[in-house]
Amino acid sequence: MKKTIGVVGLGYVGLPLLINFAKKFNVLGFDSSENKIKILNKGSSYIDHISNDEILSIDNNFDFIATSDFSLINLVDAIIICVPTPITKHREPDLKFVNSVMDNITPYLRENQMISLESTTYPGTTDELIAARVSESGFNIGKNYYVVYSPEREDPGSGFPLADIPKVLGGVTKECTIKGMQIYSEIFKEVVPVSSLKVAELSKLLENIHRAVNLGMINEFKVICDKMDVDPFEVIEASATKPFGFVPYYPGPGWGGHCIPVDPFYFSWKAKEFGINSRFIELAGELNSETQEFVLKKISQALNSKSKSVNGSKVLILGIAYKPNVDDARESPSLEIFTSLINQGANVEFSDPFFKSFPKTRKYEYDKESITLNKQNIQSFDLVALLTNHSQFDYELIKENAQIIVDARGVYDIDNKKIFRA
């Protein structure tokens, strides 16, 4: 008889995982959003890069794919938690979603289940918030209940098959790790066991810290190149011809997404508990904010070159998503830049093939619809700011009809007359 896997949190991480587990197991999705549940149970997807056919392919023993009824946790053999782990405005971990899940499921746990946390977090979270609750409920971890941590490595829009991404996994006990490997190895080609929960938790933080500090470095490099009147993208391409010892990173308008702007601060926050200030990581965060200011300065300079000011100018933002070819605007630098321009008195619109209307977030909400890119519309703006280089954009059409282009992604050759680098 097939085991049943329950995935809690059906967003960019949880939904692809549910689809993949469904290839080998019965599955049941849990989410607090009734709208998501309704869409999934109709056989539809609410994530752009996941097709309706993938939802329809889910076959299980239930008459539905997803539910908000957490009492049904009692029916599953493994519980995979994939909920957001944001930070507060003071850059401290906000684990309310993980705590909420545990509040919802703890009354319905039963013997011989496994819980796996996949949400990125600081070392110690799985032990403190999950294993402790399981033990308090009367279970003996490693004997009649199993707890593991296995960090998600989802890369939306990349097209990289989830099953091909090695899966790091650590357990409370050796028996927990074995149980986790038995389940995950059914859908992942390689499962990488580590010695502890903390090693697994730290491995994901290190992956994102590595990217964050390198993005901070390359964005600072971009600013210096600008002062030298050198194209940083040409420099990067030249350096990338070296077949060893160099990994190319590309500058942009700032970092975005749920991971890079958030996860390094989970580590720096935890480091303070041990009396250590992670100065390098904090600096990377500061450089990200400065990068957005640099883009805004370039927009202002480009308008000034045509005897215009930001105040009163019509500006079109190309790309609201935080990276190309995804419908994900979480922590996108485009949102910050959009808001800053409005606050400076600009008339700002946007165009993004992945968003019909401006995405509602915890910080931003604008009643704006995505502008269709045609000759007349492009010509009507004083400046076009390319912030996210979606492949669907017609870059030649934009170049031919824009009055000014500020390019933060290195798509165009700069001339500092019509096309400016930011």
N, C-alpha and C positions, 0 to 999 in steps of 0.2 A: 504494500500500500504506500502511495506517495506521501511524503511528508508535506506539511503546509507551512509556507513561509509568510509571515506578516511583516509588511513594510510600513513603518510609521513615518509619515511626512512624504507627500507625493509631489515634490518639486523637481528641480533640475537634476537632483541626485537620486531621489527615491523612485521617481517614475521609471527612468531607464533601468534601474535595478530590479523593479517589480517585473518589467517586461522580460528581462534576462532570466530571472528566477523561474518565471512561468514556463520556460523551455524544459525544465527538469522537475519542477515541483508544482503542487497546488499553491496558489498565492491568494493573499487577501491584503488589500491596501487600506490603510487607516489615515484619515486626515480630518482636521477640524473645519475645513472649508466645505460647506455643503454644495457650493457652486462647482468646485472641482469634482466632488463625488458624483454629482448629477451628470456632468460632462462625460466622465469616464464610464459610468454605467450605461450611457447611451452609445458607447463605443467610439467616442471622439477624443481627440487630443487637444490640450490647451498650450502645448509647447511646440514652437514652430518646427524644430528639427526632428520631432517625433511625429510620425504619420498616424492617421486614423487606422490604417491597416495593422500597425504594430499593436494598437490597443485592441483591435478586433481579434488579434492572434492569441490574446490571453485566454487560456482555457483552464478553468478550475472547477471545483465541486460545488461552487456557490452560484446563486442566480444573479450575483452582482460582483463587480470588481473591487469596489471600494465602499467604505462605510465610516461613519463617525461613532459607531457603537463600540466602545472599547471593551465591553464585556465579552466580545467575540475573540479577544486575545486568548481566552481560555482554549480556543480551538486550534491555535497554531503551535507548531513545534519550535520555531525560531522567530525571534522578534528583532527586526533590523531597524534601528532608529536613525532617521535622516532628516533632522530638523535644523533650522538655522541656529547659529551661535554667533550673534552680532556682538558689537561692543557698545558701551555707553558713550555719551558725549565726552566723558573723561578718559576714554580709551581703556575701560575696564571690562572684563568679560561679563556678558549678559547671558546667563544660562537659564532664563525663564522658560524657554521652550522645552529644554531637556527636563527640567523639573516638572513642567506641566504634563509631559508624557508619562513620567514615572508616577505622578499623582493619579493619572487616568488608568494606568495598566496594573499597578501594584495589587489592587484587590482581586485581580483575575488571573494572577500567575499560578502556574501549576508545576508539579514536579517534572524534571527532565527536559524542561524548555531551555533554550539558549537565548540570551540577549546580546546583541552586537550593537555598539555605538559606532556610527560612521561619521558623525559630525565632528568637524575640526575643533579642537579645544586644548586647554593647557594640560600638562602632565599631572595626573592625579584625579582628573574628573571622573573617569569611569569607576575608579575605586570608591571615590567619595560620594558620588550621586547615584550610582547604579548598584554596584556590588553591595554597598552598605544597606541600601533599601531592600535588596533581595535577602540579605542575611537577617535583617530585622523582621522580615516576613516569615522567618522560620526555616528557610532553606539552607542546605549545606552546600556551599559553592564548591564545585569540583566533584561532588558526590551525587547530588540529586538536582542540581541546577548549575548552569554554565554561563559565564560572563566573559565576553571578549571585546576588544577594541580593534576595528579594522578601518582605517581612514579611507574615505572616498577619494577617488582620483578622476572624477568626471571632468571632461574637457568639452563643454558644449560647443557645437559648431565645427569641431575639428574633424569629425568623421572617423575618429579612431575607435575601433570596436572595443566596447567595454570589456569583453571577455579576454582581450589580448593584453590588457593592462595588468601587470603583476599586482597581487593583492597582499599587502602587508597585514599581519595579524598577530596580536598578542593576547594572552589570556591571563585570568587571575591565577590559575593553576595550570599545570601541564595538561591535565585532563580537559580543561576548558579549551586550551589551544588545539588539542586533538579534535575535539568536537567541532570547533570552528572550521578547522581545515577540512573536515569531512563534508561540511555543508558548502563552503565557498568553492572547494575544488570541483564541485559538480558544474559550476558555470564559468569559473576562471581557469585559464590554462596554467597559470602558475600562482601558487599561494606561498608567500614568504613568511615563515614563522619567525618571531623574535622572542627574546627571553622574558619580556614583561609588558604590561600595559603601558608603562611610561615610555619605553622604547618606541612602541607603536605610535603613541600620541605625539612624541617629539619628532618622529620621522616625518609626519605630515607638516608640522610647523617648520621644520628645517627646509623642506621642499619649497614652501611659500616664502620663507625668509630669504632663501637664496635668490628667488626671482625678484622679491621686493627690493633688496639692496642693489641688485644689478640694474633694475629699472631706474632706481634713484640715481645711480652712477651715470647711466647713459643719458638720462634727461639733464643732469648737470653738465655732462660733456657737450650736449647739444647747445646749451646756453653759452658755453665758452666758445664753441665753434662759431656761433652767431657773431660774437664780438670780434672774432678773427676773420669774419667774412668767408667762412669755409662751410661747405655743405656736409653736415655730419653723416648723412646717409652714404655719400661717396666714400668717406673715410671708413665707415663700417664695412662696406662691400670690399674695399681694398684689404682691410685687416682679415676679413673672412676667407680670403684665398689661402691663408695659412692652414695647412691640413692638420695641425695639432695645437693644443694649448690656447685656443681662442674659441669662445662661443659668442656668436653675434646676438646682441640685444638691440632692439630698435626703439628709438624715442617716440613719444606721442604727447597727448595733451595731459597726461597724468595717468596713474594706475586706476583700475576699476574692478568691478566684479565683487563677489562676496568674499573671496579668499584673500587676495593680496592686500587690500586696504585694511583688513581686519586681523588676520591670523598672526602676523608678526607681533601684534600688541598683546596677544594672549601669552606669548613667550616672555615679552619684556615685563608684563605685569607679574608673571610667576617668578621671574628672576629677582624682582624686588623682595620677595619673601625670603630670599637667601642673601639679601644685602648687596645685590649686584645691579648696577645700572647698565642696561644694554644700549650703550650710546650709539653704536653703529646702526642699530635697527630704528631707534628713535630719529636719527638723522635722516634715514631713508624716508620716513614719514614726512618730515619737514620739507625735504626736497620735492616730494610729490605735490605738496601744497604750493610750493614756489613755482613748479612747472605750470600749474594752472594760471598763476599770476603772469608768468612769462607769455602764455598764449594770449591772455587778455591785453597785455601790453602791446603785443604784435598786432592785434586787431586794431587797437587805437592808433598805432603808428601807421598802419596801412591806410586807414581812413584819413589820417592827417595828411598823408602824401597826396590826397585828392582834395585837400582843403575842407575836410569834413570832420566832425566830431562823433564820438559814440552816441552822445545824446541827440536823439532825433533821427539817427540813421536806421535804415532797414537792413537787418542782418539775418541771413539764412544759415542755420546750423545743419550741416550734413552729418547725420549719425547721432542718435541718442544712446544706442547700445554701447556697452563699455568696451566691446571688441568687435571685429568684423564678423558678419554673418551669423549673429545670434539675436534672439529676441529677449535679451537680458540687459536691463539698465541698472542693476543694483550697483550702487556706489560709483556710477559712471561719472567721469570728469565732465562729460558733456552737460550733465544736469547742473553742476556747479557753475560752469561757464555761462550756460543759458541764463541762470538766475542772476549772475553778476552783471551781465549785459543789460538785463531788464532793470536792475537796480540803478544802472548808470543812465537810464533813459532811452535805451535803444528799443526799437520795435523789432522783436525777435520772433522768428518762425523756425520750423524745423522740417526736415525731410528724412524719413527713415523707412525703408521698405518693410521693416519688421514691426513697426508701430503705426497703426492707423491714427491713434490719438496719443497725446503725451502721457507717458506712464505715471500712474499715481504711486508715490512712495511715501515713506514716513515723513520725509522732509519737504517734498515738493508736490504740488498739484496745480496744473495749468489747464485751462480749457482751450487746448490747441489741437488742431488736426494736422497730420502730415501733409506737406505741400507736394503736389505732383511736379516732377521735374520736367518742364518743357521750356522752349525758347523764351516765351513771353514771361513766365514766372521767374526764371533765373535772371532775366534782364531787369526785372523790377526791383531787385535788391541792390543796395549800395555795396554790400560785401557778402561773400560766401565763405564760411569757415568750415573746412573739411576736418572733422574731428574723429570720425570712424569710417574707415575705408572699406565699406561693404562692396562686394564684387558686383552687386546689382546696379550700382550707380553707373551712369553713362558719363564717363570722365571727359570724353571729347566734347560732348554736348555742353557740359558744365564749363569747360575751358573756353569754348567759343563764345558763350553768352554771358558769362559772369563779368561784372565790372572790375571786381577785385577778388582774388582768392587768397585766403590765408590757409596754408596747407600744414597741418600738424602731423601728417602721416608719411610724408616723403613720396607722394604719388606723382607730383609734377616737378619739372625742372624749374628752379626759381629764376626770376629776372629782376625782382625788386621793383618792378614797374606795375605789372598786373598780378603776378604771382609772388607771394611772400612765404617764407618758411617760418613756422612757429614751433 
